[in-house]
Amino acid sequence: SKSLIDFGIDNEYKYLYNKCVDKMIGSYLYKICYFKNIKQNSILIGKFHDWGGRVDQQNNQIDKYKYQYYSDGADCGNKVKGNLDKQIKRNTQIELICGVDDEIIEINEIELCVYNMIV
């Protein structure tokens, strides 16, 4: 429900709700629908989970609204070590940077089925 979504301290990210951007990178079409999901072609690589930043030495959260986490994507096809019944799910972290346009700038698969995206 839209009313339960954290759109930032002053609702500054509310304008992204129901907005999607996409970009062809190599043979893949990446599409992010903010606060909903991210796809690589037709494969779900994450559903919106939460905001997240870093934690400083005093355990205070910093940069909370710089990163979004999208988790619980499609099965990766490989199993969790030590638990062969459990599939690894794709997940994506996006870093939001200020720019003129809303666009996907870069995406990297930092390890199998774990993606970093800059938008």
C-alpha positions as a Markdown table, in Angstrom:
| # | Residue | x | y | z |
|---|---|---|---|---|
| 1 | Ser | 0.0 | 0.0 | 0.0 |
| 2 | Lys | 1.3 | 3.4 | -1.0 |
| 3 | Ser | 0.5 | 4.9 | 2.4 |
| 4 | Leu | 2.9 | 2.5 | 4.2 |
| 5 | Ile | 5.9 | 3.3 | 1.9 |
| 6 | Asp | 8.7 | 5.4 | 3.3 |
| 7 | Phe | 9.3 | 8.1 | 0.6 |
| 8 | Gly | 12.0 | 9.9 | 2.5 |
| 9 | Ile | 12.2 | 12.4 | 5.3 |
| 10 | Asp | 10.2 | 15.0 | 3.4 |
| 11 | Asn | 8.5 | 12.6 | 0.9 |
| 12 | Glu | 11.2 | 13.7 | -1.6 |
| 13 | Tyr | 11.1 | 10.3 | -3.4 |
| 14 | Lys | 7.3 | 10.1 | -3.7 |
| 15 | Tyr | 7.5 | 11.3 | -7.3 |
| 16 | Leu | 9.3 | 8.0 | -8.2 |
| 17 | Tyr | 6.3 | 5.9 | -7.2 |
| 18 | Asn | 4.7 | 4.3 | -10.3 |
| 19 | Lys | 7.7 | 5.5 | -12.4 |
| 20 | Cys | 9.8 | 3.0 | -14.4 |
| 21 | Val | 13.0 | 3.4 | -16.3 |
| 22 | Asp | 14.8 | 1.0 | -18.5 |
| 23 | Lys | 18.1 | 0.6 | -20.3 |
| 24 | Met | 19.6 | -2.0 | -22.7 |
| 25 | Ile | 23.0 | -3.1 | -21.5 |
| 26 | Gly | 24.5 | -5.7 | -23.8 |
| 27 | Ser | 21.8 | -8.2 | -24.6 |
| 28 | Tyr | 19.8 | -7.4 | -21.4 |
| 29 | Leu | 17.0 | -5.0 | -20.9 |
| 30 | Tyr | 17.0 | -3.8 | -17.3 |
| 31 | Lys | 13.9 | -2.2 | -16.0 |
| 32 | Ile | 13.3 | -0.7 | -12.6 |
| 33 | Cys | 9.9 | 0.3 | -11.3 |
| 34 | Tyr | 10.7 | 2.2 | -8.2 |
| 35 | Phe | 9.2 | 0.8 | -4.9 |
| 36 | Lys | 8.0 | -2.3 | -6.9 |
| 37 | Asn | 10.6 | -4.4 | -8.7 |
| 38 | Ile | 13.6 | -4.8 | -11.0 |
| 39 | Lys | 13.7 | -7.0 | -14.1 |
| 40 | Gln | 16.5 | -8.3 | -16.4 |
| 41 | Asn | 14.5 | -9.0 | -19.6 |
| 42 | Ser | 11.6 | -11.0 | -18.1 |
| 43 | Ile | 13.5 | -12.3 | -15.1 |
| 44 | Leu | 12.7 | -10.7 | -11.7 |
| 45 | Ile | 15.9 | -9.7 | -10.0 |
| 46 | Gly | 14.3 | -8.2 | -7.0 |
| 47 | Lys | 11.2 | -6.8 | -5.3 |
| 48 | Phe | 11.4 | -3.6 | -3.2 |
| 49 | His | 12.3 | -4.5 | 0.3 |
| 50 | Asp | 13.6 | -1.3 | 2.1 |
| 51 | Trp | 15.9 | 1.6 | 2.2 |
| 52 | Gly | 19.4 | 1.0 | 3.6 |
| 53 | Gly | 22.6 | 2.9 | 4.1 |
| 54 | Arg | 25.6 | 2.3 | 6.1 |
| 55 | Val | 26.0 | 2.2 | 9.9 |
| 56 | Asp | 28.6 | 4.4 | 11.6 |
| 57 | Gln | 30.8 | 3.4 | 14.6 |
| 58 | Gln | 28.0 | 4.6 | 17.0 |
| 59 | Asn | 25.5 | 2.3 | 15.1 |
| 60 | Asn | 23.7 | 5.3 | 13.6 |
| 61 | Gln | 22.3 | 4.8 | 10.2 |
| 62 | Ile | 23.8 | 7.2 | 7.6 |
| 63 | Asp | 23.0 | 7.6 | 3.9 |
| 64 | Lys | 19.7 | 5.7 | 4.5 |
| 65 | Tyr | 18.0 | 7.3 | 1.5 |
| 66 | Lys | 20.9 | 6.7 | -0.8 |
| 67 | Tyr | 20.3 | 3.0 | -1.3 |
| 68 | Gln | 17.3 | 0.8 | -2.0 |
| 69 | Tyr | 17.3 | -3.0 | -1.6 |
| 70 | Tyr | 15.3 | -5.2 | -3.8 |
| 71 | Ser | 15.2 | -8.8 | -2.7 |
| 72 | Asp | 13.4 | -12.2 | -3.2 |
| 73 | Gly | 13.9 | -12.2 | -7.0 |
| 74 | Ala | 13.6 | -15.3 | -9.2 |
| 75 | Asp | 15.5 | -18.5 | -8.2 |
| 76 | Cys | 19.1 | -18.3 | -9.3 |
| 77 | Gly | 19.3 | -22.0 | -10.2 |
| 78 | Asn | 22.0 | -22.8 | -7.7 |
| 79 | Lys | 21.6 | -24.1 | -4.2 |
| 80 | Val | 22.6 | -22.7 | -0.8 |
| 81 | Lys | 25.7 | -24.4 | 0.5 |
| 82 | Gly | 24.8 | -26.9 | 3.2 |
| 83 | Asn | 21.1 | -26.7 | 2.3 |
| 84 | Leu | 20.4 | -28.3 | -1.0 |
| 85 | Asp | 16.6 | -27.7 | -0.7 |
| 86 | Lys | 17.0 | -24.0 | -0.6 |
| 87 | Gln | 17.3 | -21.9 | -3.8 |
| 88 | Ile | 19.4 | -18.7 | -3.9 |
| 89 | Lys | 17.2 | -15.8 | -5.0 |
| 90 | Arg | 18.3 | -12.9 | -7.1 |
| 91 | Asn | 18.7 | -9.6 | -5.3 |
| 92 | Thr | 19.7 | -6.0 | -6.2 |
| 93 | Gln | 21.0 | -3.0 | -4.4 |
| 94 | Ile | 20.5 | 0.3 | -6.2 |
| 95 | Glu | 22.4 | 3.5 | -5.4 |
| 96 | Leu | 20.5 | 6.7 | -6.1 |
| 97 | Ile | 22.6 | 9.6 | -7.3 |
| 98 | Cys | 21.3 | 13.1 | -8.2 |
| 99 | Gly | 21.1 | 13.9 | -11.9 |
| 100 | Val | 19.1 | 15.7 | -14.5 |
| 101 | Asp | 17.3 | 12.6 | -15.7 |
| 102 | Asp | 16.0 | 9.5 | -14.0 |
| 103 | Glu | 18.0 | 6.8 | -15.7 |
| 104 | Ile | 20.0 | 3.6 | -15.2 |
| 105 | Ile | 23.6 | 4.6 | -15.3 |
| 106 | Glu | 25.3 | 1.3 | -14.6 |
| 107 | Ile | 24.6 | -2.2 | -13.4 |
| 108 | Asn | 27.1 | -4.9 | -12.3 |
| 109 | Glu | 26.6 | -8.5 | -11.3 |
| 110 | Ile | 29.0 | -8.4 | -8.3 |
| 111 | Glu | 28.5 | -12.1 | -7.7 |
| 112 | Leu | 26.3 | -14.7 | -9.1 |
| 113 | Cys | 22.7 | -13.3 | -9.0 |
| 114 | Val | 23.6 | -10.3 | -6.8 |
| 115 | Tyr | 23.4 | -7.0 | -8.7 |
| 116 | Asn | 24.5 | -3.4 | -8.0 |
| 117 | Met | 22.7 | -0.7 | -10.0 |
| 118 | Ile | 23.4 | 3.0 | -10.1 |
| 119 | Val | 20.4 | 5.2 | -11.1 |
